[in-house]
Amino acid sequence: MTTHALTRRGGRGWAHGPLAVIVIGHWLLSLGFNYITPIFEGPDEPNHFLFVRYLQLYHQLPVQGDQLKAVRAHHAPAYFALGALLIAWSPPGASADWASLGLRENPRYAFRLDDPEPINKSVFLHGTPDEQWPYRAQPLAVHVARLLSLAFSTLAVVLTYWLAALMFPGNRPLAALAAGLVAFNPIVAFMSAIVQNDTATLASGAAVVLALYRTLRRSPTCRDWLLVGAVLGLGILLKSGLLSMAAVVGTAALYAAWRAGPAWSGRARALLVSAVGVGLPVALLDGWWFVRNQVLYGDLTANASIVVLSHGFTPEAGRSFLPLALYYLSTGLLGRFGNGGTIDFPKPAYAAAGLLALIALAGLVRLWRSRRAQPATTAREPAEWSLWALHSLTIAVIVSSVIIFAVVFNAGATGKYQFPAFASMGIVLAAGALAWFPAGWHGRVTAGLLLLTAAASVYAMAALLWPSFGPPRQPWPGEAAGAQPLQADLGGAAQVTGYRLSAIGLHPGDALRVTVYWQPLDFTPGPYTVFVHLAAPETGVIAQQDIYPGGGTYPTDVWVLGRPFVDTYYLHVPPDAPATEDAQIFLGLYNEATGERLPVSGADAVPEQGWVAFGQVSVRP
């Protein structure tokens, strides 16, 4: 196969419609993430929504302080101003501080690296009537504000398709694959469903590359560079992280000046035109913002202001964090979810995605070799190698800047920070993947790869986020009948009717899953905590878990009365656990503020201890 095959039409039926199908699919995925992800459970979403509310309430920009639980005010304001316009119909309330969010925090939420258990992944407690569909009051405003992120990601998908179609005329499958790899990517679909300005950089990065592509295809004029500068300036005003793209623009300007002719005077004139053309719109759009940052924080970018929040890194700590940063950056390209990024794909999924990416990159090598093997008389390819260099430079600049940002400022090594390069990544991977196949197969290969990518997003929603954020499931038909029966009432608030144990023989270091079947009967005055102990008379408590029901997402003061549910608890046996043959499970509900347990009654209750006892477990070395 030759490079020229990538510019031919890859099969019939692709003349019209692929982009529309991809956009609709992207909307469906994003709206699914929007529905499943409770409000403020996206990365820094509470802080970003407070920025929107601050603009609505005070009609001025906030100033970054030293509190984590506050407006994230160091960000450029354009995204938040658009958000304020989008929800102008929603009353902003009396203040824009953390308390105005109106949600209770989950006291047991904590960042846990590579934790596969779907418990305590929610930062806040949810389940209030306003958060249920159809949404009302502030939850409705949050879900509507999230649509701005979807608008920007949709623009990014369209721009990626357009850019790929310009580079490979006639090969609509390749354009569709490039756009679909962006549209169906799980982290893109997730970030399109929360109040966050990262999808603005997704669109801005694609727009800058497209503007540069159109500029470099010909002898650029001042008007061309003015367009590049306007796109870059608007992107910076949406999120200052797009400043990294200035390195790409500057390199492109140097290349264009070198290409202007052999005379140094002509090259200098071309460089001056590009500098003025780019610099003027950026100065007009962003100059006031840079000056403000310098005055307030002593730093043009305002990055120095967030070191106060993250405390930054010493050089030694930054170097030690680098391997972990690289791991997070690479796996984050597929996705990591939740407010703290604590909901991961299984590691084999990351490995499979990495393998597919490597195969696509190997396809680029094959593509390059076939291009070199063409006779010198072969017509010039529309996708010039200078434009491949533009994509490569964009990816290298963005990834490098994110690594530097992570190890110097705030350990933010996440996939979403690489969004400005996603259009280039999509095009590069699409071209490499299709380079392995003849043109007639491109349509089918594209459809298969896009279905696989979309399936990863659906899996993230159904198997990762829903168990972590959704209410606990009801028993399947006949499931409870097959469980070990339990008969106990906990203070009239609930009954436990059965249980299952993942094992009855354990070893030190094992994890025991305890599944309990609940029947809520009444609300409690506040959110009562479930305690689950594995204990034996001669050794005492071996392992325990204290958690709100539903993995921390289903507080007893808002659970649905009469709706039975299944709850699973994870008891980790310590490596030095003593041996025992008669350990049992002890379960109850207590008020965490007072330590008072609800009284228990029934055949399996131990009223004098305030717990329900069941099961027989051995721990052996």
Secondary structure, DSSP 8 states (H G I E B T S, - for coil): --GGGGGS--STT-SSSHHHHHHHHHHHHHHHHHHHS-TT-STTHHHHHHHHHHHHHHSS-----S-SSS--TTS-SHHHHHHHHHTTTS---S--SGGGG---B-TT----TT--S-SS--SB----GGGSSS--HHHHHHHHHHHHHHHHHHHHHHHHHHHHHHHSTT-HHHHHHHHHHHHS-HHHHHHTTSS-THHHHHHHHHHHHHHHHHHHTS---HHHHHHHHHHHHHHHHH-GGGGGHHHHHHHHHHHHHHTT-S-HHHHHHHHHHHHHHHHHHHHHHHHHHHHHHHHHHSSTTSHHHHHHHH----HHHHHHHHHHHHHHHHHHTT-EESTTS-EE--HHHHHHHHHHHHHHHHHHHHHHHHHHTS-TTS---SS-HHHHHHHHHHHHHHHHHHHHHIIIII----GGGGGGGHHHHHHHHHHHHHTTS-GGGHHHHHHHHHHHHHHHHHHIIIIIIHHHHS------TTTGGGSEEEEEEETTTEEEEEEEES-SEE-TT-EEEEEEEEEE-S--SS--EEEEEEEETTTEEEEEEEE-HHHHT--TTTS-TT--EEEEEEEE--TT---EEEEEEEEEEE-TTT--B--EESTTEETTTTEEEEEEEEE--
